Amino acid sequence: MLYGKNIYLRGVELSDVPEIMKYWNNRELKRFLNAVAPHSTQEEEEWVRNTWNKRKKGKSYLFGIVLLESDLYIGNVEVGIKDSISRRGILGIVIFNQMYWAKGHGTEAIELILEYAFTTLNMHSVELEVFSNNPRAQRCYEKNGFKKSGIRREALFIDGKYLDSFLMDITKEEWKLVNV
């Protein structure tokens, strides 16, 4: 487990699926994830099992985001191995429980997963994709030292309109400067 000031990161279990399902099919959440179809409990259980297999193969490391004070599971953060030779990772995060949006938990989860990516997994860089309809997430990434490195113009069709997708990344050296 990885511990922060207000949260800790732990493995995701099948017993977490009911908590995921309380929020996962929420339209507001889905518009930030480009996921339009609802998921069933069985699909989420299969997804959890799949993340275990990816971890065993060293391809991806998914953690549940849990509040320290209440032990409430509120989301997930993941670092995947995009290129093992160049040591590039890819980050994904979701706080699915909307009551905990804009409270700093995502920023703290990213701090913890970047430390894991750069110190434990020895990544050279970590990248991500964020949609133009999610400025809150963009600010969260920037707080952690990510910089915009590219744009995919009109890359997504969400809620009846095309949106841009921003590519952001951070190198290990940049991360060290932010975390001195």
C-alpha positions, 0 to 999 in steps of 0.5 A, a space after each residue: 500500500 502507498 500512504 499519503 496524508 489523506 488517502 492511501 492506495 491499495 489493490 482493487 478487490 472484487 468486493 469493491 465492485 458494488 461501490 464502483 457500480 454505485 457511481 460508474 454508470 453516472 452520465 456526468 462521470 462518463 462524459 470525462 471518460 469517453 465511455 458511453 455504454 453502461 457497464 454491468 456488475 459482471 463486466 466490472 468483475 471481469 475488468 478487476 480480474 483483468 487488472 490483476 492479470 496485467 499486474 502479474 505480467 508487469 504491464 499495468 499497476 492499478 490501485 484503489 484510492 481510499 480515504 484514510 479517515 473512513 476507509 472509503 474507496 472513492 476511485 482508482 489510479 493506474 500506471 501502465 507500461 507503454 514502452 518498456 525499452 524507453 521506460 514510458 508509462 501512461 497514467 489514468 485516474 478516476 474519482 468515481 464518487 462525485 462527493 470527493 471531486 475537487 477535494 485534493 484527493 486526485 492530486 494526492 493520488 497522482 503524487 503517490 502513483 508518480 512516486 511509485 512509477 519513478 522510484 519503484 518501476 524506474 519509469 523515465 516519463 509518464 504521459 496521459 490524455 485529458 479532454 478539453 471538457 475537463 479543466 479541473 483534471 488539467 489543473 490537477 495534472 499541472 499541479 503535479 508537474 505535467 506539461 501539455 505536449 500535444 493536442 488531438 484536435 476534435 478527437 472526441 464526440 461527446 454530448 453532440 460536439 467534438 472536443 479536443 484531447 490534450 496530451 500531457 507528460 512529465 519526466 523523472 527529472 521534472 518530477 524530482 524538481 516538483 518534489 524537492 
